[in-house]
Structure formats: C-alpha cells, structure tokens
Amino acid sequence: MGHPNAEQLLQRALDLELLTERQFQEVWASVGTRLAPVEDVKKQLLRGEYMTNYQLERLVKGERSGYFHGPYKVLYAVGAGTFARVFRAVHRQTGEVVALKVLRKRYSDKPEQATLFLREGKLGLTLRHSNIVPIYDVATDGKSHYLVMEFVEGWNLRDLVKIRTKIEPLQATQLTMGMVEGLRYAFEHRLTHRDLKLNNVLVTTSWQPKLVDFGLAALDENYGESMDDDMPNTRTIDYAALERATGVRKDDTRSDIYFMGCIFYHMLTGQPPLMETKDRLQRLNKQRFLDVIPIQQCDPTLPHWVCTVVSKAMMLDVARRYQSPAAMLADLAIAERQLIEGGDTVSAEAAAAAMGNYVEPNQHTVLVVESNPKWQDIFREGFKRVNYRVLVIADPERAVTRLRQDNKAAQCVVFCAQGLGEAALNGFNLLSGDDQTVSVPAVLLLDEPQKGWKERASVAAHRIVLTMPITMKELRSKLAALMDR
C-alpha cells in the first residue's frame, strides 16, 4: 500500500475512529483545503493533539489494528518485553490515563500461554501497596489479552541510573527501602517477584519506587524452554542459576532479596555486580556469582552502613543472607538514620555490629554457651541454616544472668562442656534454681569422658543431657522438640 494523500490519510483516521467527525472537519478547516500537502495535515494532527506520533506512523503505513483494546485508546508504546508490549492509553469515556500490558500476538494465539498470562495478571490484582504498580483489570478483547495498570509518571530505574551514573547513598538507601517495603507486602501475601532488576522498578517524579511485573515471570518458567530459538527463557534464568548455586527451592523469598541487593549495589556504584551477558550458559554458571567484586572494593568511598546491607543481601550462603524482606528493611532503616545523622565514618565492624539484630516473628533464638571460637562458628552456622537466630556467650554465669534479666532472650540454651568443663554443668543447673529461668529449655552437651556428669545434672522434660558424638541434624531435632514443648 502506497503513501496516502491528505484526504486518504484523514479518511483512514475517521474510519478507524481515531478522529471524530468534528475533529475531521476541524483539521480541514485549519489547513484550508483538501488539496493541502499531506505533511501539512500530519503537522496539524500532531500540533492540535488530535493524534500521537505512534498513531500517525501506523496510520501512514496502513495499519488497521492495534489502536484500541477494549475501551482503551492506545497513545504510544512505552516498553516491550519478550511476551508483551506496554502502552500508554486513555479510556475513551472517562479520559483516565493507564498503562496497558498487551500480550504479543504470537502468544495470544496459543491458549495455554494466554491463559497463564491472564492467570498471573489476576494474582497481581490482589496486590495494593504504594510501592507496587497496581493492576486494575485483566481483560480479553477478541484475540487481544491485556492488563490495565497504573501509568507511572517518572522513569525506569535503569534509565535513571544511566542518567545519574550512580545514586548517592542516602537517596539509594531510601529508594531501596521503598522497594523492600513492596517486597515485604508481597511476601506477607505469599508472592515472590522472581524477576527483580532495574528494568522492573519505576520511579515517580516524587522519587517513590514502584515494583512492576509481580508473578509474570511464570510465563518464562512454564514455556521458556519450549519457545522458539529467538525466545530464550531470559527473565528467570538468573534466578534459576542462583537457586542451582545455593540449593534453595523455587519461590524462596531470599532469592528476591539477593537480587534486591544487586539493585542496591548497582545504584550505589553505577556498575552491575553480576557480569551482564546474553549467553545462556554463562548466566547459568555459578562462577558468575563467585566473581562478584565486593562493593567496598568496587567503591572504597561508600559508607560502611550501605555496604553492610548490600553484602548481607548478596551472601551466596543463603543461611547468612537476610531471611526476609522485614529483616533487610530493619537494617536499611539503621543505615538511613546513620546517613541522615552523618554517622558515616564508623568502621565496617561497627556497622555490622549495629545491624543484624532483627528477630523474625516466630523465629526461635538459641543461646550457645561455648568458649571455643571454632565451635562457636560451627554452632552458629548449623543453627542459622534452619533460620534460628543465634546468640553466643562464652561465660556460663553471664549467660544465666542474661536469662534472669530476660527469660525470653532465647527459646533454648545449649551449654557445651567440651571446652567449658564443669562450668557448663554448673550453668545448666543454675537454670533450675531460679524462678526466672526454671522454664527455659536447655541442653547440656557432654564429651565422652564427661558422660558420668549426667547423674549430677538437674534434668527435666525440657532440660536434657546429650553425649557426644552427635550430628548437628540430631541436635537441631532435639532443640526443635524442646522448643515445641
């Protein structure tokens, strides 16, 4: 189809309902004659805001569809992904401006993929939080499947970082706090994101971050492997690689936390922590995670407060990573306060010591009484692996004093006699002689030569003696049973 003349162009617009009859006449009146050059008519259509560049370009090409989805009129494209395109659109009756996420035609024709797109969109309908882009409607119009979402006036975070090069620590911390608030809300509604990256964060003109595309990563997970060669499973491949490297199941919120740490790192340094590549095998390689340059090494001028949060969020050992968005948010709040107050000259050790004291709701705390640093680390890692919070005190008397002051400081105590000798036995027995500590569950661990001390231990149903050797798994099982009591 050749290029239309002015009259043909306007007639097309009228036929496709891009112009009303009144607007049609107004344009003719403004250009003065039906013989006006087509360029003059195009300029008038744009200048008078009768049409957008996007609509006009398609009209000139002879495109006859894609201008409307249900009651919404498409104004222009704002983004494109593997499975869908995003448009700014306006409701024809109310004038409400929205974002439309429209499934691409080649997938709309495949019932399974269209059904999945609509189902995942409906999951998003349940999320209403100021840091999550809301989905207002999930609809089908003929063969067109689309989501109606809030249109965010602002920037995509990737574009914002490109413009700024990097974002100063306080502002980056506050943006991350907003994102993690959204993540926490979703986590409480049993939803994970599974595609956290700069592109999926929108920032309003008032600098409020909003997460987009909750749940839609499932499209790739269900169909990515069987797609055409030009359709690699690109959205979830980083998550799959991390899960393979760390041995966690799919939909573990701690994977979202890792990639939230990546976003924070990128904002602070201007550099992505993970090597960016389109090569599928390289992205699946565990070495990519091992090669991450520590943030303090990448930029030694950054405050330790923010580096501590990034480092913990990006721990490859999942037991040492933040265990929930709420835990990360607690440390971000400390970092924000310190940056506002100017406390950015502390050491890395001091920053780390001030953080990490958040206790998850219903999270058990185990107090380990052990003097040997090597064994302290073994117990710490062994208990954290099953999401116990671990306190370590080397002195049995001080440990009992701590419990007398607050018998809820720990839900169980482990006294280790291998290094402490009879002091561990005495501490264990002290618990039974005080009203404040008599109900605290406790374990006395005896070495093989010490097993005769069991006769001297003040045992009860919730205070038991175990003799080495014992595996960490067996010890954890005993502790769980005591705390359940």
QUITACOR-V881865 format. One record per residue. SS is DSSP state (A for helix, B for strand, O for the rest). PSI is psi in whole degrees, 0 to 359 (* if undefined). OMEGA is omega in radians with two decimals (none if undefined). Layout:
[[SS:PSI:OMEGA] [SS:PSI:OMEGA]]
//
This chain:
[[O:126:-3.12] [O:175:3.13] [O:135:-3.10] [O:155:2.98] [O:180:-3.04] [A:316:-3.09] [A:319:3.13] [A:320:-3.12] [A:313:-3.13] [A:325:3.13] [A:321:3.07] [A:314:-3.11] [A:322:3.13] [A:315:-3.12] [A:323:-3.10] [O:4:3.12] [O:25:3.01] [O:338:3.03] [O:146:2.98] [O:167:3.10] [A:321:-3.14] [A:316:3.13] [A:322:3.09] [A:313:-3.14] [A:323:3.14] [A:321:-3.14] [A:316:3.11] [A:319:-3.13] [A:323:-3.08] [A:329:3.14] [A:344:2.96] [O:334:-3.09] [O:151:3.10] [O:349:3.11] [O:9:-3.12] [O:146:3.08] [O:144:-3.11] [A:328:3.14] [A:325:3.11] [A:321:3.13] [A:318:3.13] [A:318:3.13] [A:321:3.14] [A:322:3.10] [A:321:3.14] [A:316:-3.09] [A:323:-3.13] [O:2:3.14] [O:33:3.04] [O:326:-3.13] [O:163:3.07] [O:165:3.09] [A:319:-3.11] [A:313:-3.13] [A:318:-3.07] [A:319:3.13] [A:318:3.12] [A:322:-3.13] [A:316:3.14] [A:324:3.13] [A:351:3.14] [O:11:3.11] [O:133:-3.06] [O:1:3.14] [O:171:3.12] [O:3:3.14] [O:338:-3.08] [B:146:2.98] [B:108:-3.05] [O:227:-3.11] [O:7:-3.04] [B:138:3.11] [B:123:-3.11] [B:130:3.12] [B:311:3.09] [B:164:3.13] [B:140:3.11] [B:350:3.14] [B:159:3.12] [B:135:3.10] [O:188:-3.10] [O:314:-2.99] [O:341:-3.01] [B:161:3.02] [B:151:-3.13] [B:133:-3.10] [B:149:2.87] [B:132:-3.08] [B:166:-3.14] [B:140:3.10] [B:130:-3.00] [O:333:-3.13] [O:314:-3.02] [O:339:-3.10] [O:5:-3.14] [O:131:3.11] [B:131:-3.11] [B:172:2.95] [B:132:3.07] [B:126:3.02] [B:111:-2.99] [B:125:3.12] [B:135:-3.13] [O:150:-3.03] [A:322:-3.06] [A:343:3.07] [A:336:3.08] [A:330:-3.11] [O:356:-3.14] [O:107:-3.00] [A:320:-3.09] [A:318:-3.12] [A:322:3.10] [A:318:3.13] [A:318:-3.14] [A:317:3.12] [A:314:-3.13] [A:322:-3.14] [A:316:-3.14] [A:327:3.08] [A:322:3.14] [A:331:3.02] [A:319:3.14] [A:337:3.11] [O:335:-3.08] [O:347:-3.05] [O:121:3.08] [O:97:-3.12] [O:147:-3.05] [O:344:3.13] [O:18:3.05] [B:130:3.10] [O:119:-3.07] [O:146:2.98] [B:122:-3.10] [B:328:-3.06] [B:153:3.05] [B:120:-2.94] [B:160:3.04] [B:132:3.11] [B:97:-3.03] [O:239:3.08] [O:7:-3.14] [B:127:3.11] [B:129:-3.05] [B:159:3.05] [B:139:3.08] [B:120:-3.05] [B:167:3.02] [B:138:3.01] [O:118:-3.07] [O:118:3.05] [O:114:-3.12] [B:225:-3.05] [B:157:2.87] [B:139:-3.04] [A:326:3.11] [A:316:3.11] [A:322:-3.14] [A:318:3.12] [A:323:3.09] [A:319:-3.14] [A:315:-3.07] [A:345:-3.00] [O:305:3.00] [O:165:-3.10] [O:132:-3.04] [O:152:-2.92] [A:316:-3.10] [A:314:-3.12] [A:320:3.11] [A:321:3.12] [A:317:-3.11] [A:323:3.06] [A:317:3.14] [A:321:3.10] [A:317:3.11] [A:316:3.13] [A:318:-3.12] [A:329:3.03] [A:315:3.10] [A:320:3.12] [A:320:3.13] [A:317:3.13] [A:314:-3.14] [A:319:3.13] [A:320:3.12] [A:339:3.07] [O:17:3.05] [O:36:3.08] [O:136:2.99] [O:164:-3.07] [O:305:3.10] [O:13:3.02] [O:42:-3.13] [O:124:3.09] [O:169:-3.08] [A:322:-3.10] [A:336:-3.08] [A:25:3.02] [B:124:3.05] [B:143:-3.13] [B:122:-3.11] [B:170:3.11] [O:342:3.06] [O:13:3.06] [O:38:3.02] [O:122:-3.14] [B:146:3.12] [B:127:3.11] [B:142:-3.14] [O:155:3.03] [O:36:3.01] [O:129:3.03] [O:340:-3.02] [O:347:3.08] [O:340:-3.13] [A:336:3.08] [A:314:-3.13] [A:320:-3.05] [A:326:-3.10] [A:332:-3.01] [A:354:-3.05] [A:322:-3.07] [A:334:-3.05] [A:8:-3.11] [O:176:3.05] [O:163:-3.10] [O:332:-3.14] [O:12:-3.10] [O:62:3.12] [O:156:-3.14] [O:74:-2.94] [O:334:-2.99] [O:323:-3.05] [O:3:-3.04] [A:323:3.12] [A:322:3.10] [A:316:3.13] [A:320:3.14] [A:317:3.13] [A:317:-3.12] [A:323:3.09] [A:321:-3.10] [A:331:-3.03] [A:352:3.07] [O:25:3.11] [O:158:-3.12] [O:164:3.04] [O:147:3.11] [O:20:3.00] [O:123:-3.07] [A:339:-3.14] [A:340:3.02] [A:319:3.02] [A:320:-3.12] [A:320:3.11] [A:312:-3.08] [A:337:2.98] [A:321:3.05] [A:322:3.09] [A:319:3.13] [A:315:3.13] [A:314:3.10] [A:312:-3.08] [A:318:3.12] [A:318:-3.06] [A:324:-3.03] [A:341:-3.04] [O:3:-3.11] [O:140:3.06] [O:136:-3.14] [O:328:3.12] [O:136:3.09] [O:127:-3.12] [O:125:-3.12] [O:153:3.06] [O:354:-3.14] [O:118:-3.04] [A:316:-3.10] [A:321:3.11] [A:322:-3.13] [A:333:3.12] [A:350:-3.07] [O:128:3.12] [O:330:-3.09] [A:332:3.12] [A:324:3.12] [A:327:3.14] [A:336:-3.09] [O:2:3.14] [O:128:3.09] [O:124:3.11] [O:139:-3.01] [A:324:-3.14] [A:330:3.09] [A:325:3.12] [A:320:3.11] [O:93:-3.09] [O:349:-3.11] [O:351:-3.09] [O:144:3.09] [O:144:-3.14] [A:334:-3.12] [A:312:-3.10] [A:325:-3.14] [A:324:3.13] [A:317:-3.14] [A:314:-3.13] [A:313:-3.08] [A:319:-3.13] [A:321:3.13] [A:329:-3.06] [O:19:3.07] [O:128:3.10] [O:329:3.01] [O:108:-2.99] [O:334:3.13] [O:338:-3.13] [O:352:3.11] [O:164:2.98] [O:136:-3.07] [O:350:3.12] [O:160:3.05] [A:324:-3.12] [A:322:3.13] [A:318:3.10] [A:320:-3.13] [A:323:3.14] [A:318:3.13] [A:326:3.06] [A:323:3.11] [A:322:3.08] [A:315:3.13] [A:316:3.12] [A:313:-3.12] [A:317:-3.13] [A:322:3.12] [A:321:3.11] [A:320:-3.10] [A:358:3.10] [O:16:-3.11] [O:58:-3.07] [O:17:-3.11] [O:7:-3.13] [O:164:3.11] [O:164:3.10] [A:323:-3.14] [A:318:-3.13] [A:321:3.12] [A:316:-3.13] [A:322:-3.12] [A:328:-3.12] [A:345:-3.09] [O:177:3.04] [O:15:3.14] [O:6:3.13] [O:137:3.10] [O:125:3.11] [O:145:3.00] [O:133:-3.13] [O:12:3.10] [O:129:-3.13] [O:143:3.05] [B:130:3.10] [B:128:3.07] [B:117:3.13] [B:123:3.12] [B:101:-3.01] [O:137:-3.08] [O:342:-3.08] [O:118:-3.09] [A:323:-3.13] [A:314:3.13] [A:327:3.06] [A:314:-3.13] [A:321:-3.14] [A:314:3.12] [A:318:-3.11] [A:310:-3.12] [A:321:-3.11] [A:322:-3.13] [A:324:3.12] [A:335:-3.13] [O:333:3.10] [O:26:3.00] [O:28:2.95] [O:142:2.95] [B:137:-3.02] [B:125:2.97] [B:139:3.14] [B:126:3.07] [B:134:-3.07] [O:338:-3.04] [O:118:-3.11] [A:321:-3.13] [A:319:3.13] [A:325:3.11] [A:316:3.14] [A:321:3.09] [A:318:3.12] [A:318:-3.13] [A:328:3.07] [A:323:-3.14] [A:328:3.14] [O:97:-3.08] [O:0:3.05] [O:8:3.13] [O:333:3.09] [O:147:3.13] [O:351:3.08] [B:150:3.12] [B:137:3.07] [B:113:3.07] [B:126:-3.07] [B:111:-3.05] [A:349:-3.10] [A:314:-3.12] [A:330:-3.05] [A:343:-3.14] [O:218:-3.05] [A:341:3.10] [A:326:3.10] [A:317:3.10] [A:316:-3.14] [A:319:3.11] [A:317:3.10] [A:316:-3.12] [A:331:-3.14] [A:330:-3.11] [A:322:-3.04] [A:347:-3.07] [O:11:-3.10] [O:132:-3.13] [O:330:-3.09] [O:335:-3.01] [O:355:-3.03] [O:334:-3.09] [O:0:-3.09] [O:124:3.08] [O:142:-3.10] [B:153:3.08] [B:134:3.00] [B:118:3.13] [B:118:-3.14] [B:143:3.02] [O:165:-3.10] [A:314:3.14] [A:345:-3.07] [A:3:-2.97] [A:339:3.09] [A:343:3.14] [A:344:-3.10] [A:327:-3.13] [A:338:-3.10] [A:357:-3.07] [O:139:3.12] [O:88:-3.04] [O:161:3.07] [B:182:-3.13] [O:329:-3.11] [O:5:3.06] [B:110:-3.00] [B:162:3.10] [B:132:3.09] [B:144:-3.12] [B:135:3.07] [O:153:0.05] [O:149:3.08] [O:141:-3.14] [O:158:3.09] [A:323:3.12] [A:317:3.12] [A:320:3.14] [A:317:3.13] [A:322:3.13] [A:318:3.11] [A:317:3.13] [A:316:-3.13] [A:319:-3.14] [A:319:3.13] [A:317:-3.10] [A:330:3.06] [A:329:3.13] [O:*:none]]
//
